[in-house]
């Protein structure tokens, strides 16, 4: 005859689910940390300017390092919280009795659980009453005329104690998991901020190449709609050049030769006092 399968303890099963979830948290956080480290290899952090953060360029390295350290610290902070969920949790009935009136933070949730649901106290008003009842039975052992069923009664009392301790341990583990979740939420926000800071700082925009046309002879050059932003045109000869629609934003124009030059706004330099200054924007 086949023996009936053992019915799994729902409290034990609940504890396993909590710990399995914590393991997934740890794996996910470890992956985030690995991604941060790998991401630093793919960034331009090695080409950032080194120096005191007196400008945006020199501040980028500081921001990148700070963002990476902040994100990794948040990952470690969250992992330490998740690891605590995996540690053994044991709450004795004596712990409940000692903390019944004024519980320590660790036992608050377990004590509150039994206060709200007294039916789980196995028919007693508090854990100390159950301790006292068991001790009274133990004290009768060996006395003349003692109840022959004392051993069975003590075993039954031990089962009631085990049930209370099991539930108390489960509630304490659940409280630890809740704290882990709060840590995870805080860490997620910090990691996101750190990643954004690192991504911005470690990947500066490509430097705009500035055209160096100093002293260039551009007589009659066709430069319609040309992009000459920040160009260096000092001393350039633009006699007869056509700059209609050209963008000269930020361009250096010291001692430029303006003669019969068509300015960006379509006017001619000769009509503007031999210059295009003041006429550098297309209409």
Order of alpha helices (4+ residues) and beta strands (2+ residues): alpha-alpha-alpha-alpha-alpha-alpha
